[in-house]
Amino acid sequence: MKKIAVLIPCYNEELTIAKVIKDFNNELPEAIVYVFNNNSTDKTGDIASKSGAIVVDVPRKGKGNVVRAMFMDVDADVYIMIDGDDTYPVSDVHKLISCIKSESADMVIGDRHSSGSYKKQNKRPMHNSGNNLVTFLINKLYEADLKDIMSGYRVFNKSFVKQFPIHSSGFEIETEMSMHALDKRFKIKEVPVGYTDRMEGSVSKLNTISDGVKILKTIFWLFKNYQPLAFFTTISTIFFILSLAVGIPVVIEYIDTEYITLVPSSILAVGLMITALISLSIGFILDTVVRQHKETYELIRLNRKLY
């Protein structure tokens, strides 16, 4: 039998954590349930412990820091990550696990959007818009067709968990997971799951504006790290267009009069063109480095499978 670990990151979820643990004990009695308590100021830790979960305190604030601790500390064959707010139906876990057990996926995402449940239940319209924007950007970058990149309901195999270098500290962790899986060509599957909004009295820890900005910044930096040629080519193109816009009047003036009076414009145009060429060169150099890193990463994965 495969060793199954349920990983629940928590911050102030005393109203719902007992039910989530109970549901998993009923659905997967063979699994070990861990609650990673992230500086909760309520009774989350005590309730989780009394409900039969193994409680681990994570002092560094932020969901990304919690996920880093979960992946480092827990050893299992199948990892189930789910929020402690009881918004995801635990009963859907069997559909997600089956993809890992059959080895048809390295990461399975609980897709809230295909069933339409998230759109119906979620009362925060900005969250819907933010999810759609992030999904569009990442699908565009990787020519993918994922539906729910921000889902917190996921199942992983050991290979993915132990080969995922986590950089994010907050709610942008799901975005980083998705981009890492796409970039390193892990097998991804999405399985439609239900979704219900938080119960009355339970408060979301996600700040639409500040966390949304962090997620967009994460996409920006990961785009630079994972696809430097495309990133720096875009920058090079912008400077090239600006150089032409500033320099064309100078060239026209010289053709008409054989004299240049727009000296500042000519200097600026040359500077912009040099910047464009430097950016393009940086893109090619970093692209070579990234390709070598990917080859090394693939060899490490292959060797782990062989041994």
C-alpha contacts under 8 A as a table, 3 or more apart, distances in Angstrom:
res1	aa1	res2	aa2	distance
2	K	76	A	7.73
2	K	77	D	5.66
2	K	78	V	6.93
3	K	31	A	7.06
3	K	76	A	5.11
3	K	77	D	5.11
3	K	78	V	6.31
4	I	30	E	7.31
4	I	31	A	4.83
4	I	32	I	6.43
4	I	76	A	5.82
4	I	77	D	6.06
4	I	78	V	4.77
4	I	79	Y	6.06
4	I	80	I	7.58
5	A	31	A	5.56
5	A	32	I	4.97
5	A	33	V	6.02
5	A	34	Y	7.24
5	A	74	V	7.69
5	A	75	D	7.98
5	A	76	A	6.04
5	A	77	D	7.86
5	A	78	V	6.26
5	A	79	Y	5.04
5	A	80	I	6.12
6	V	31	A	6.69
6	V	32	I	6.07
6	V	33	V	4.65
6	V	34	Y	5.88
6	V	79	Y	6.08
6	V	80	I	4.67
6	V	81	M	6.10
6	V	82	I	7.66
7	L	33	V	6.39
7	L	34	Y	5.09
7	L	35	V	6.19
7	L	36	F	7.31
7	L	70	M	6.90
7	L	79	Y	7.04
7	L	80	I	5.81
7	L	81	M	4.79
7	L	82	I	6.52
8	I	33	V	7.75
8	I	34	Y	6.13
8	I	35	V	4.80
8	I	36	F	6.05
8	I	81	M	5.98
8	I	82	I	5.40
8	I	83	D	5.61
8	I	84	G	5.85
9	P	35	V	6.06
9	P	36	F	4.91
9	P	37	N	6.43
9	P	38	N	7.28
9	P	63	K	7.01
9	P	66	V	6.38
9	P	67	V	7.26
9	P	81	M	7.93
9	P	82	I	7.35
9	P	83	D	6.02
9	P	84	G	6.60
10	C	13	E	6.29
10	C	35	V	6.76
10	C	36	F	5.96
10	C	37	N	5.05
10	C	38	N	5.92
10	C	40	S	7.49
10	C	44	T	7.64
10	C	83	D	7.01
10	C	84	G	5.79
11	Y	37	N	6.15
11	Y	38	N	5.30
11	Y	39	N	6.58
11	Y	40	S	4.86
11	Y	41	T	7.97
11	Y	44	T	7.46
12	N	40	S	4.84
12	N	41	T	6.31
12	N	42	D	5.61
12	N	43	K	7.45
12	N	44	T	5.84
13	E	16	T	5.72
13	E	17	I	5.73
13	E	42	D	7.80
13	E	44	T	5.60
13	E	84	G	6.33
13	E	85	D	6.17
13	E	202	S	7.29
14	E	17	I	5.72
14	E	18	A	7.48
14	E	42	D	6.56
14	E	43	K	5.59
14	E	44	T	4.33
14	E	47	I	6.80
15	L	18	A	7.54
15	L	201	G	7.95
15	L	202	S	6.85
16	T	19	K	5.57
16	T	20	V	6.51
16	T	84	G	6.62
16	T	85	D	5.57
16	T	86	D	5.90
17	I	20	V	5.17
17	I	21	I	6.27
17	I	44	T	6.92
17	I	47	I	7.40
17	I	48	A	6.41
17	I	84	G	5.33
17	I	85	D	6.66
17	I	86	D	7.32
18	A	21	I	5.26
18	A	22	K	6.10
18	A	47	I	6.40
18	A	48	A	6.03
18	A	51	S	5.96
19	K	22	K	4.99
19	K	23	D	6.00
19	K	86	D	7.40
20	V	23	D	5.18
20	V	24	F	6.38
20	V	84	G	6.46
20	V	85	D	7.81
20	V	86	D	5.94
20	V	90	V	7.34
21	I	24	F	5.24
21	I	25	N	6.22
21	I	33	V	7.08
21	I	48	A	7.44
21	I	51	S	6.72
21	I	52	G	7.65
21	I	53	A	7.00
22	K	25	N	5.06
22	K	26	N	6.28
22	K	51	S	7.13
23	D	26	N	5.15
23	D	27	E	6.11
23	D	90	V	6.29
23	D	91	S	7.77
24	F	27	E	4.98
24	F	28	L	5.40
24	F	29	P	7.02
24	F	31	A	7.91
24	F	33	V	7.72
24	F	90	V	6.47
25	N	28	L	5.41
25	N	29	P	4.65
25	N	30	E	7.89
25	N	31	A	7.49
26	N	29	P	5.80
27	E	90	V	7.47
27	E	91	S	6.58
28	L	31	A	5.49
32	I	53	A	7.52
32	I	54	I	7.88
33	V	52	G	7.82
33	V	53	A	5.08
33	V	54	I	6.26
34	Y	53	A	5.45
34	Y	54	I	4.71
34	Y	55	V	5.87
34	Y	56	V	7.24
35	V	45	G	7.81
35	V	48	A	6.86
35	V	53	A	6.33
35	V	54	I	6.08
35	V	55	V	4.80
35	V	56	V	6.19
36	F	55	V	5.88
36	F	56	V	4.74
36	F	57	D	5.74
36	F	58	V	6.41
36	F	66	V	6.74
36	F	70	M	7.27
37	N	40	S	6.33
37	N	44	T	7.40
37	N	45	G	6.21
37	N	55	V	6.74
37	N	56	V	5.98
37	N	57	D	4.80
37	N	58	V	5.91
38	N	57	D	6.15
38	N	58	V	4.96
38	N	59	P	6.07
38	N	60	R	7.18
38	N	61	K	6.17
38	N	62	G	7.47
38	N	66	V	6.92
39	N	57	D	7.20
39	N	58	V	6.82
39	N	59	P	5.94
39	N	60	R	7.95
39	N	61	K	7.03
40	S	43	K	7.42
40	S	44	T	6.53
40	S	45	G	7.43
41	T	44	T	7.98
42	D	45	G	7.98
43	K	46	D	5.38
43	K	47	I	6.06
44	T	47	I	5.34
44	T	48	A	6.04
45	G	48	A	5.19
45	G	49	S	6.16
45	G	55	V	6.51
46	D	49	S	5.18
46	D	50	K	6.21
47	I	50	K	5.16
47	I	51	S	6.09
48	A	51	S	5.03
48	A	52	G	6.60
48	A	53	A	5.59
48	A	54	I	7.68
48	A	55	V	6.81
49	S	52	G	5.38
49	S	53	A	5.22
49	S	54	I	6.31
49	S	55	V	6.05
50	K	53	A	7.41
58	V	61	K	7.50
58	V	65	N	7.86
58	V	66	V	6.28
58	V	69	A	7.31
60	R	65	N	6.29
60	R	66	V	7.61
61	K	65	N	6.70
61	K	66	V	7.67
61	K	169	S	7.87
61	K	170	G	7.98
62	G	65	N	5.38
62	G	66	V	6.47
62	G	169	S	5.35
62	G	170	G	4.42
62	G	171	F	7.14
63	K	66	V	4.93
63	K	67	V	6.18
63	K	169	S	6.21
63	K	170	G	4.67
63	K	171	F	5.62
63	K	173	I	7.11
64	G	67	V	5.13
64	G	68	R	6.19
64	G	166	I	7.44
64	G	167	H	7.67
64	G	168	S	5.19
64	G	169	S	3.90
64	G	170	G	4.58
64	G	171	F	6.43
64	G	172	E	7.28
64	G	173	I	5.19
65	N	68	R	5.08
65	N	69	A	6.38
65	N	168	S	7.37
65	N	169	S	4.96
65	N	170	G	6.96
66	V	69	A	5.16
66	V	70	M	6.21
67	V	70	M	4.93
67	V	71	F	6.10
67	V	173	I	7.97
68	R	71	F	5.37
68	R	72	M	6.14
68	R	166	I	6.29
69	A	72	M	5.18
69	A	73	D	5.89
70	M	73	D	5.44
70	M	74	V	5.89
71	F	74	V	5.87
71	F	75	D	7.92
71	F	161	V	5.95
71	F	162	K	6.88
72	M	75	D	7.99
72	M	162	K	7.50
76	A	79	Y	6.60
76	A	158	K	6.63
77	D	157	N	5.92
77	D	158	K	5.21
78	V	97	I	7.64
78	V	100	I	7.25
78	V	155	V	7.05
78	V	156	F	5.95
78	V	157	N	4.97
78	V	158	K	6.34
79	Y	155	V	5.49
79	Y	156	F	5.07
79	Y	157	N	6.21
79	Y	158	K	7.27
79	Y	161	V	7.99
80	I	153	Y	7.65
80	I	154	R	5.98
80	I	155	V	4.44
80	I	156	F	6.57
81	M	152	G	7.04
81	M	153	Y	5.74
81	M	154	R	5.24
81	M	155	V	6.10
82	I	88	Y	7.61
82	I	152	G	5.80
82	I	153	Y	4.62
82	I	154	R	6.63
83	D	86	D	7.04
83	D	87	T	7.68
83	D	88	Y	7.71
83	D	152	G	6.25
83	D	153	Y	6.96
85	D	198	R	6.59
85	D	202	S	7.61
86	D	89	P	7.18
86	D	196	T	7.92
86	D	198	R	7.05
87	T	195	Y	5.56
87	T	196	T	4.87
87	T	197	D	5.70
87	T	198	R	5.92
88	Y	153	Y	7.11
88	Y	193	V	7.52
88	Y	194	G	6.34
88	Y	195	Y	5.12
88	Y	196	T	6.67
89	P	92	D	5.89
89	P	93	V	7.87
89	P	193	V	7.34
89	P	194	G	6.15
89	P	195	Y	6.74
90	V	93	V	5.60
91	S	94	H	6.87
92	D	95	K	5.70
92	D	96	L	6.97
92	D	193	V	6.27
92	D	194	G	7.86
93	V	96	L	5.18
93	V	97	I	6.12
94	H	97	I	5.13
94	H	98	S	6.11
95	K	98	S	5.46
95	K	99	C	7.16
95	K	191	V	7.19
96	L	99	C	5.77
96	L	100	I	7.23
96	L	108	V	6.03
96	L	109	I	7.58
96	L	110	G	7.24
96	L	154	R	7.68
96	L	155	V	6.41
96	L	191	V	6.50
97	I	100	I	5.26
97	I	101	K	6.21
97	I	108	V	7.93
97	I	155	V	6.58
98	S	101	K	5.05
98	S	102	S	6.01
99	C	102	S	5.28
99	C	103	E	6.15
99	C	104	S	5.37
99	C	105	A	5.66
99	C	108	V	7.09
99	C	189	K	7.72
100	I	103	E	4.92
100	I	104	S	6.25
100	I	105	A	5.49
100	I	106	D	6.36
100	I	107	M	7.46
100	I	108	V	7.46
100	I	155	V	7.53
100	I	156	F	6.95
100	I	157	N	6.26
101	K	104	S	7.79
102	S	105	A	7.85
103	E	106	D	7.11
104	S	187	K	7.09
105	A	108	V	6.42
105	A	186	F	7.61
105	A	187	K	4.63
105	A	188	I	5.33
105	A	189	K	5.98
106	D	156	F	5.69
106	D	157	N	5.41
106	D	159	S	7.34
106	D	160	F	6.17
106	D	186	F	5.99
106	D	187	K	5.05
106	D	188	I	6.09
107	M	154	R	6.99
107	M	155	V	5.77
107	M	156	F	4.55
107	M	157	N	6.73
107	M	160	F	7.20
107	M	181	A	7.80
107	M	186	F	7.44
107	M	187	K	6.52
107	M	188	I	5.10
107	M	189	K	6.56
108	V	154	R	5.53
108	V	155	V	5.10
108	V	156	F	6.41
108	V	188	I	5.86
108	V	189	K	4.85
108	V	190	E	5.64
108	V	191	V	7.02
109	I	148	D	7.45
109	I	149	I	7.90
109	I	151	S	6.76
109	I	153	Y	6.32
109	I	154	R	4.70
109	I	155	V	6.77
109	I	188	I	7.59
109	I	189	K	6.25
109	I	190	E	4.69
109	I	191	V	6.20
110	G	148	D	7.66
110	G	151	S	6.37
110	G	152	G	7.65
110	G	153	Y	5.14
110	G	154	R	5.76
110	G	190	E	6.00
110	G	191	V	5.26
110	G	192	P	5.89
110	G	193	V	5.53
111	D	114	S	6.33
111	D	115	S	7.83
111	D	147	K	6.66
111	D	148	D	5.29
111	D	151	S	6.73
111	D	190	E	5.71
111	D	191	V	5.46
111	D	192	P	4.49
111	D	193	V	5.55
112	R	115	S	6.23
112	R	116	G	6.82
112	R	117	S	6.19
112	R	118	Y	5.46
112	R	148	D	6.61
112	R	151	S	7.24
112	R	192	P	6.04
112	R	193	V	5.42
112	R	194	G	5.94
112	R	195	Y	6.14
113	H	116	G	4.98
113	H	117	S	6.48
113	H	118	Y	5.75
113	H	119	K	6.97
113	H	147	K	6.63
113	H	148	D	6.40
113	H	192	P	7.46
114	S	117	S	7.92
114	S	147	K	7.18
114	S	192	P	5.92
115	S	118	Y	7.86
115	S	192	P	6.08
115	S	193	V	6.90
115	S	194	G	6.83
116	G	119	K	5.58
116	G	120	K	6.42
117	S	120	K	5.17
117	S	121	Q	5.95
117	S	194	G	5.79
117	S	195	Y	5.38
117	S	196	T	7.18
118	Y	121	Q	5.22
118	Y	122	N	5.51
118	Y	194	G	7.64
118	Y	195	Y	5.64
118	Y	196	T	7.24
119	K	122	N	5.66
119	K	128	N	7.07
120	K	123	K	7.97
121	Q	195	Y	7.07
121	Q	196	T	5.65
121	Q	197	D	5.35
122	N	125	P	7.42
122	N	128	N	7.85
122	N	196	T	7.63
122	N	197	D	5.75
123	K	197	D	7.68
124	R	127	H	5.54
124	R	128	N	7.09
125	P	128	N	5.23
125	P	129	S	6.47
126	M	129	S	5.04
126	M	130	G	5.97
126	M	208	T	6.85
127	H	130	G	5.02
127	H	131	N	6.02
127	H	208	T	6.55
128	N	131	N	5.19
128	N	132	N	6.21
129	S	132	N	5.16
129	S	133	L	6.20
130	G	133	L	5.13
130	G	134	V	6.21
130	G	212	G	6.90
131	N	134	V	5.33
131	N	135	T	6.06
131	N	148	D	7.62
131	N	149	I	7.60
131	N	150	M	6.55
132	N	135	T	5.16
132	N	136	F	6.01
133	L	136	F	5.12
133	L	137	L	6.21
134	V	137	L	5.23
134	V	138	I	6.25
134	V	149	I	7.54
134	V	215	I	7.97
134	V	216	L	7.39
135	T	138	I	5.41
135	T	139	N	6.00
135	T	146	L	7.07
135	T	147	K	6.88
135	T	148	D	6.87
135	T	149	I	5.83
135	T	150	M	7.91
136	F	139	N	5.26
136	F	140	K	6.01
137	L	140	K	5.11
137	L	141	L	6.20
138	I	141	L	5.03
138	I	142	Y	6.23
138	I	144	A	7.60
138	I	179	M	7.18
138	I	219	I	7.70
139	N	142	Y	5.34
139	N	143	E	5.24
139	N	144	A	4.48
139	N	145	D	5.78
139	N	146	L	6.62
140	K	143	E	5.15
140	K	144	A	6.88
141	L	144	A	7.85
141	L	223	F	7.90
142	Y	182	L	7.01
142	Y	183	D	7.65
146	L	149	I	6.54
146	L	190	E	7.48
147	K	190	E	7.68
148	D	151	S	5.70
148	D	190	E	7.94
149	I	174	E	6.84
149	I	175	T	6.25
149	I	178	S	6.26
150	M	174	E	5.50
150	M	175	T	6.15
151	S	154	R	7.33
151	S	174	E	6.88
152	G	174	E	6.80
156	F	160	F	6.38
156	F	161	V	6.62
157	N	160	F	5.73
157	N	161	V	6.58
158	K	161	V	5.17
158	K	162	K	6.03
159	S	162	K	5.59
159	S	163	Q	6.17
159	S	301	R	7.92
160	F	163	Q	5.30
160	F	164	F	6.08
160	F	186	F	7.66
161	V	164	F	5.62
164	F	177	M	7.92
164	F	180	H	7.58
166	I	173	I	7.82
166	I	176	E	7.79
168	S	171	F	7.89
168	S	172	E	6.25
168	S	173	I	5.43
168	S	176	E	7.14
168	S	218	T	7.76
169	S	172	E	7.46
169	S	173	I	7.02
170	G	173	I	6.19
170	G	211	D	7.93
171	F	174	E	6.93
171	F	206	L	7.29
171	F	211	D	6.68
171	F	215	I	7.51
172	E	175	T	5.35
172	E	176	E	6.46
172	E	211	D	7.39
172	E	214	K	6.66
172	E	215	I	4.87
172	E	218	T	6.84
173	I	176	E	5.05
173	I	177	M	6.18
174	E	177	M	5.04
174	E	178	S	6.28
175	T	178	S	5.24
175	T	179	M	6.23
175	T	215	I	7.08
175	T	218	T	7.78
175	T	219	I	7.49
176	E	179	M	5.17
176	E	180	H	5.94
176	E	218	T	7.34
176	E	219	I	7.74
176	E	222	L	7.73
177	M	180	H	5.20
177	M	181	A	6.12
178	S	181	A	5.21
178	S	182	L	6.22
179	M	182	L	5.12
179	M	183	D	5.95
179	M	222	L	7.73
180	H	183	D	5.12
180	H	184	K	5.95
181	A	184	K	5.38
181	A	185	R	5.82
181	A	186	F	4.99
181	A	187	K	7.45
181	A	188	I	7.26
182	L	185	R	5.10
182	L	186	F	6.41
182	L	188	I	7.92
183	D	186	F	7.92
183	D	226	Y	6.90
184	K	294	K	7.13
198	R	202	S	5.94
198	R	203	V	7.35
198	R	204	S	7.78
199	M	202	S	5.64
204	S	207	N	7.94
206	L	211	D	6.56
207	N	210	S	5.73
207	N	211	D	5.38
207	N	212	G	7.45
208	T	211	D	5.77
208	T	212	G	5.56
209	I	212	G	5.07
209	I	213	V	6.19
210	S	213	V	5.21
210	S	214	K	6.37
211	D	214	K	4.93
211	D	215	I	6.17
212	G	215	I	5.11
212	G	216	L	6.33
213	V	216	L	5.16
213	V	217	K	6.15
214	K	217	K	5.02
214	K	218	T	6.12
215	I	218	T	4.98
215	I	219	I	6.31
216	L	219	I	5.08
216	L	220	F	6.24
217	K	220	F	4.96
217	K	221	W	6.25
218	T	221	W	5.27
218	T	222	L	5.94
219	I	222	L	5.19
219	I	223	F	5.84
220	F	223	F	5.17
220	F	224	K	6.40
221	W	224	K	5.02
221	W	225	N	6.21
222	L	225	N	4.90
222	L	226	Y	5.72
222	L	227	Q	7.92
223	F	226	Y	5.29
223	F	227	Q	5.42
223	F	228	P	6.97
223	F	231	F	6.71
224	K	227	Q	5.61
224	K	228	P	4.83
224	K	231	F	5.56
224	K	232	F	7.77
225	N	228	P	5.85
225	N	290	V	7.91
226	Y	290	V	7.02
227	Q	230	A	5.70
227	Q	231	F	6.24
227	Q	287	D	7.04
227	Q	290	V	7.87
228	P	231	F	4.87
228	P	232	F	5.89
228	P	283	G	5.35
228	P	284	F	7.82
228	P	286	L	6.03
228	P	287	D	5.63
228	P	290	V	7.93
229	L	232	F	5.43
229	L	233	T	5.80
229	L	280	L	7.62
229	L	283	G	4.22
229	L	284	F	5.76
229	L	286	L	7.09
229	L	287	D	5.41
230	A	233	T	5.10
230	A	234	T	6.15
230	A	283	G	7.38
231	F	234	T	5.36
231	F	235	I	6.61
231	F	283	G	7.27
232	F	235	I	4.91
232	F	236	S	5.94
232	F	279	S	5.54
232	F	280	L	5.88
232	F	282	I	7.04
232	F	283	G	4.97
233	T	236	S	4.87
233	T	237	T	6.01
233	T	279	S	6.97
233	T	280	L	5.49
233	T	283	G	6.53
234	T	237	T	5.14
234	T	238	I	6.39
235	I	238	I	5.19
235	I	239	F	6.45
235	I	276	A	7.23
235	I	279	S	6.74
236	S	239	F	5.26
236	S	240	F	6.01
236	S	275	T	7.29
236	S	276	A	4.15
236	S	277	L	6.67
236	S	278	I	7.87
236	S	279	S	5.31
236	S	280	L	5.63
237	T	240	F	4.94
237	T	241	I	6.16
237	T	276	A	6.79
238	I	241	I	5.31
238	I	242	L	6.28
238	I	276	A	7.73
239	F	242	L	5.00
239	F	243	S	6.00
239	F	272	L	5.58
239	F	273	M	6.54
239	F	275	T	6.78
239	F	276	A	5.14
240	F	243	S	5.04
240	F	244	L	6.30
240	F	272	L	6.74
240	F	273	M	5.63
240	F	276	A	5.53
241	I	244	L	5.13
241	I	245	A	6.16
242	L	245	A	5.00
242	L	246	V	6.23
242	L	269	A	7.64
242	L	272	L	6.93
243	S	246	V	5.26
243	S	247	G	5.74
243	S	268	L	7.50
243	S	269	A	4.52
243	S	270	V	7.01
243	S	271	G	7.89
243	S	272	L	5.11
243	S	273	M	5.54
244	L	247	G	4.95
244	L	248	I	5.57
244	L	269	A	6.99
245	A	248	I	5.94
245	A	249	P	7.72
246	V	249	P	6.66
246	V	250	V	7.52
246	V	265	S	6.07
246	V	266	S	7.43
246	V	268	L	7.32
246	V	269	A	5.51
247	G	250	V	5.19
247	G	251	V	6.38
247	G	265	S	6.61
247	G	266	S	5.92
247	G	268	L	7.99
247	G	269	A	5.02
247	G	270	V	7.80
248	I	251	V	5.08
248	I	252	I	6.14
249	P	252	I	5.05
249	P	253	E	6.06
250	V	253	E	5.13
250	V	254	Y	6.28
250	V	260	I	6.77
250	V	262	L	6.20
250	V	265	S	7.04
250	V	266	S	6.21
251	V	254	Y	5.13
251	V	255	I	6.21
252	I	255	I	5.15
252	I	256	D	6.23
253	E	256	D	5.22
253	E	257	T	5.98
253	E	258	E	7.29
253	E	259	Y	7.01
253	E	260	I	6.52
254	Y	257	T	5.28
254	Y	258	E	4.40
254	Y	259	Y	5.03
254	Y	260	I	5.65
255	I	258	E	5.59
257	T	260	I	7.81
260	I	263	V	6.43
262	L	265	S	5.37
262	L	266	S	6.33
263	V	266	S	5.11
263	V	267	I	6.29
264	P	267	I	5.18
264	P	268	L	6.14
265	S	268	L	5.06
265	S	269	A	6.02
266	S	269	A	5.08
266	S	270	V	6.25
267	I	270	V	5.23
267	I	271	G	6.19
268	L	271	G	5.02
268	L	272	L	6.12
269	A	272	L	5.17
269	A	273	M	6.19
270	V	273	M	5.12
270	V	274	I	6.17
271	G	274	I	5.15
271	G	275	T	6.21
272	L	275	T	5.05
272	L	276	A	6.20
273	M	276	A	4.97
273	M	277	L	6.30
274	I	277	L	5.12
274	I	278	I	6.13
275	T	278	I	5.06
275	T	279	S	6.07
276	A	279	S	5.19
276	A	280	L	6.26
277	L	280	L	5.12
277	L	281	S	6.19
278	I	281	S	5.05
278	I	282	I	6.16
279	S	282	I	5.11
279	S	283	G	6.23
280	L	283	G	5.06
280	L	284	F	6.44
281	S	284	F	5.24
281	S	285	I	6.28
282	I	285	I	5.15
282	I	286	L	6.05
283	G	286	L	5.32
283	G	287	D	5.90
284	F	287	D	5.07
284	F	288	T	6.41
285	I	288	T	5.36
285	I	289	V	6.59
286	L	289	V	4.94
286	L	290	V	6.09
287	D	290	V	5.09
287	D	291	R	6.09
288	T	291	R	5.16
288	T	292	Q	6.29
289	V	292	Q	5.22
289	V	293	H	6.22
290	V	293	H	4.93
290	V	294	K	6.15
291	R	294	K	5.07
291	R	295	E	6.28
292	Q	295	E	5.10
292	Q	296	T	6.24
293	H	296	T	5.09
293	H	297	Y	6.07
294	K	297	Y	4.93
294	K	298	E	6.11
295	E	298	E	5.11
295	E	299	L	6.27
296	T	299	L	5.12
296	T	300	I	6.26
297	Y	300	I	5.12
297	Y	301	R	6.30
298	E	301	R	5.10
298	E	302	L	6.15
299	L	302	L	4.99
299	L	303	N	6.10
300	I	303	N	5.17
300	I	304	R	6.22
301	R	304	R	5.20
301	R	305	K	6.36
302	L	305	K	5.20
302	L	306	L	6.30
303	N	306	L	5.03
303	N	307	Y	6.14
304	R	307	Y	5.27
